[in-house]
Amino acid sequence: MMERESWPVAQSRARPVLRLVPSLAPEPLTPSGERVLVSAEGFRLTSERLEAAGRSWRLEELRGFGTRHAAPGLKLPLALGAGAALVVPALLLQPGSFRVTAALAVATVLVFSSIARLVMAADTYWLTVRTAEGERLVLCSHDHQLFARVVEALGEVLAPPEPRPVTPGPGMPVRRLALVR
């Protein structure tokens, strides 16, 4: 026969819960009637123009855009932190002196600053637009979600670039395709 033990169960009371749900508000409009697609500090993309870096372009002026992504270099903080962490046990075996204490302090600062750098490391994203004057850097951000929203909105409002025909340069062989039945 199996015995079953029961524990006293605390009576739970129903608690009123207030949950705020954001309403699906329409996109804000500018005074001129343009829809604001993305807005961030120093950057605004509307249905008719792009405002960034103190300049403003109509969407018709933009010929395309490009993105770039860079991950932070982590080799130096890892190497410094690992080197300092390996030095600390050797310093602890030395007899106490001012040099050993100073070296321990420096090694400790290196270890913790390396850890802080690794924790705070963030990718950087750049957005450039192509205009008649050339390429312009319009956004540099560490916020991936904002950058993804901007790129998605730009992709929707800008027409895809027309494919350019490739013309062979001097010394390049001309390749021709033949249809074989």
N, C-alpha and C positions, 0 to 999 in steps of 0.2 A: 504494500500500500504506500502510496506517495503522499507525503505531507505537503501542505501548501501553506505558506506563511503570507499573511497580508499585512501590509503596512498602513498606518492611518494616512488617508489622502486628504491633503488640505483642500478645503472648499475654495474653488476659484470663483470669483465674482466677475460678472460681465462688466467690462469697462467700456464706457462710450469712447469711440474713436472718431476723430475728425481727420479725414484724409482730403488733402487739397489736390485736386487734379487740374492740371493746366488745361485751359480751353484751347481749342484749335482756332486761334485768332488768324485772320488773314494777314498776309505779309504787309508790313508798314509801307506807307506811301510817302514820297517826298512832296514838298510843296508843288513841284511841277507835275505831279501825277505819276512818277516813275515808281515801280515796285523795287523795294530794297531786297536784294537776294542774300547778300552777306555783308555784315558790317562788323568791323573790329577797329581797334585803336589805330588811326592813321590809314585805314583801308576801308573802302566801301564799293561794292559792286551792285549796281542797279540794273534794271531791265534795259537801260539806254546808255549807261556810261560806267566807266571805271575810274575811281578817284583813289590815288595812292601817291605817296612820296611827294606830296605838295602839288601834284599835277592832276589833270583830268583829261580823259580820252573818251570820245564817243566810241561805242562798240564797233561802228562801221570803220573806224580808223585802225582798229587792231587787226593784224594779219595772222595772228596766232599767239601761242604762249608755250613756254617751256618750263620744266621743273627740274630741280636738282636736289638731291638728298645726300647728306654727309653724316656719318656716324662719328662720334668723338673718339679720339685716339686714347686707348686705355692701356697701352703697353707700358708707358712710362710710370703711371701710378701703380700698376701691378708690380713692376720691377722694383720701384722704390720701396713699396710696402713690404714685398717679400724679402728684399735685401735687409731692410731695417729689422724685420721680424727675426731673421737669422742671426743678426748681430747681437740682439738683446740677450739671449742666453749666454753667449760668450762673455759679454760684459758683466753679467751677474756673477761669473766665476772669478773675476778679478778682485783684488783687495780694494776696499773703499778708498777712493780719492776723488778730488774735484774733477779730474778729467773723465773718470768713469761715470760720475753722476751727470756731468754735462752730456756725455755721449748717450747715456740712457734717456735723458730728456729729449735730445734731438731725435733719437730713434723712435721714441714714443710719439712725438709730434709727426714724424714721417709716416708711421703706421696709421695713425688716426686721420691724418690729412689725405692719405691714399684711399682709405675707406670712404671718407666723405666725398672725394672726387668720383669714386666709382658709383656711389649712391646717387649723386646729383647729376651725373652725366646724362645729357639729352641729345637726341638727334636734332639736326638743323635742316630746315627745308627752305628752299629759295624758289620764288616764282618770278619769271621774266616774261614780258610781253614784247611781241614784235610789232613795230610800227614803221611808218615810212622813214623815220629818222634812224631806225636801228632797234636793237634790243635794249630794254629798260628793266632794271631790277625794281619790282614793285612791292614785294613782300619777302621778308625773312622772318621765320617763325620757328619756335621750338614746340609749338602746339600742333600735334599731328591731326587732331580732329578738326580744328579750324582750317588747316591747310587742305585737308581732304574735302571739306565743304566748299572751299574756294575753287579748287580744281574741278569739282563736279559741276558747280554753277557756271564756271567759265566754259566748260565743255558743252553745256546745254545752250548757252547764249551765243557762242561763237560757232560759225559754220566750220565744219571740218576742212582742213587745208586741202586744196586741189593737188593731186599728185603731179609732181614735175617730171617731165620726160628726161631721161638720162641720156645725155649726149656724150659719146665717147671722146675723150681727149686725145691729144697726140700720143701715139705709141700704144694706145689701148686697142685691142682687137675688137672688131665689130661682130657681135653675136646676133645671129638671125635664127629665128625659129621657123621650122617648116612643118606644115600640116601633112601628115602621112595617113593615107587611108588604107 
